[in-house]
Amino acid sequence: MPRNLPQSILFCCDHNAVRSPMAEGIMKQLYGMDTYVQSVGVKNDLEIDGFAIAVCEEIGVELARHRSRSFDEMEEWGDDLSSFDLIVALSPASQRRALELTRYFHLTVEYWPIMDPTGLDETRDAKLDSYRQSRDQILAQLKDNWGEGSDG
């Protein structure tokens, strides 16, 4: 049974280059302006991944303008973790960091075990298939949690 949308959600992963930007973009597409959505990484040492851009483009989600940022940069730029209703960690490292940063706040941190598609395959087609699997895992989690959204 889908639950109510949170007013604000933060997706996090390791680099804010693949899984969390995909989750942010897909959530915005599904639920529009009903929820404030952002994403961050434990580190910001990579730009948005080209394969992530490509597989999201296939479902009408534009990621090319995404700029990666870390938890630290997010706070420097004025987004306070305590202002989010829900943090969804998409990697074990980001879950640890989110729990560490939120131990003084009363907010929920969930862990969704989304496959990291980077470095799994050798050919372009195989890489795209891995990224599609991750994208589809995110899509399924979003719909399981909050229903079909405005496009369903």
C-alpha positions in Angstrom: 0.0 0.0 0.0 1.6 3.3 -1.0 2.2 5.8 1.7 1.9 9.5 1.6 4.6 11.5 -0.2 7.1 13.2 2.1 7.3 17.0 1.8 11.0 16.8 1.3 13.4 13.9 0.4 17.1 13.6 0.0 18.6 10.8 -2.0 22.3 9.9 -1.3 24.9 7.6 -2.7 28.7 7.4 -2.9 29.5 10.1 -5.5 26.1 11.7 -6.5 26.9 10.7 -10.1 24.7 7.7 -10.8 22.1 6.3 -8.4 21.1 9.4 -6.4 20.8 11.7 -9.4 18.7 9.0 -11.1 16.4 8.8 -8.1 16.1 12.6 -7.9 15.2 12.9 -11.5 12.8 10.0 -11.6 11.1 11.2 -8.5 10.6 14.7 -9.9 9.2 13.2 -13.1 6.8 10.9 -11.3 5.5 13.2 -8.6 6.2 16.7 -10.0 6.3 19.6 -7.5 4.5 17.6 -4.7 7.8 17.0 -3.0 11.1 18.9 -2.6 13.8 16.5 -3.9 17.6 16.8 -3.8 20.5 14.4 -4.0 24.0 14.3 -2.6 27.0 12.0 -2.4 29.4 11.0 0.4 32.0 12.5 -1.9 31.9 14.8 -4.9 34.7 13.6 -7.0 32.9 12.6 -10.2 30.6 14.4 -12.6 27.2 13.0 -13.6 27.7 9.6 -15.4 27.0 9.5 -19.1 25.4 6.1 -18.9 23.1 7.4 -16.2 22.1 10.3 -18.4 21.5 7.9 -21.4 19.2 5.4 -19.5 17.2 8.2 -17.9 16.8 9.9 -21.2 15.1 6.7 -22.4 12.3 7.3 -20.0 12.1 11.1 -20.4 14.2 12.1 -17.4 16.8 14.8 -18.1 20.0 14.5 -16.0 22.6 16.3 -18.3 22.4 19.5 -16.2 22.9 17.8 -12.9 25.8 19.0 -10.8 27.2 16.6 -8.3 27.6 17.7 -4.7 28.6 16.1 -1.4 26.9 16.3 2.0 29.5 18.9 3.1 28.8 21.1 0.0 25.1 20.8 0.5 25.4 22.2 4.0 27.8 24.9 2.8 25.2 25.9 0.1 22.5 26.3 2.7 20.5 23.0 2.6 20.2 21.8 6.1 19.8 18.0 6.6 17.3 18.6 9.4 15.0 20.3 6.8 14.4 17.0 5.0 11.5 14.7 6.1 13.2 11.6 4.7 16.7 10.6 3.6 17.0 7.6 1.3 20.5 6.1 1.2 21.2 4.1 -2.0 24.6 2.7 -0.9 26.0 1.4 2.4 28.5 4.2 2.7 25.9 6.9 2.2 23.7 5.2 4.8 26.5 5.3 7.3 27.2 9.0 6.5 23.5 9.9 6.7 23.1 8.2 10.0 26.2 9.8 11.4 25.0 13.3 10.3 21.5 12.9 11.5 22.1 11.4 14.9 21.1 14.7 16.5 18.0 15.2 14.3 14.6 13.4 14.5 14.3 12.3 10.9 14.0 9.0 9.0 16.9 7.4 7.1 15.9 4.5 4.9 18.3 2.2 3.0 17.3 1.0 -0.5 19.8 -1.6 -1.8 20.1 -0.3 -5.4 22.8 -2.0 -7.4 25.9 0.0 -8.3 26.1 -0.4 -12.1 29.6 1.2 -12.5 32.4 -1.1 -13.5 30.2 -4.2 -14.0 30.4 -4.7 -17.7 32.8 -4.2 -20.6 30.8 -3.5 -23.7 28.6 -0.4 -24.1 25.4 -2.5 -24.5 26.2 -4.5 -21.4 26.9 -1.3 -19.4 23.6 0.2 -20.6 21.8 -2.9 -19.5 23.3 -2.7 -16.0 22.4 1.0 -15.7 18.9 0.2 -16.8 18.6 -2.4 -14.0 19.6 0.2 -11.4 17.2 2.7 -13.0 14.4 0.2 -12.9 15.1 -0.8 -9.3 14.8 2.9 -8.3 11.6 3.2 -10.3 10.1 0.1 -8.6 11.1 1.4 -5.1 9.5 4.8 -5.8 6.3 3.3 -7.1 6.2 0.7 -4.2 6.5 3.5 -1.7 4.4 6.3 -3.2 2.3 4.8 -6.0 2.4 5.4 -9.7 2.7 9.2 -9.6 1.3 11.7 -12.1 2.6 9.8 -15.2 1.1 6.4 -14.1 
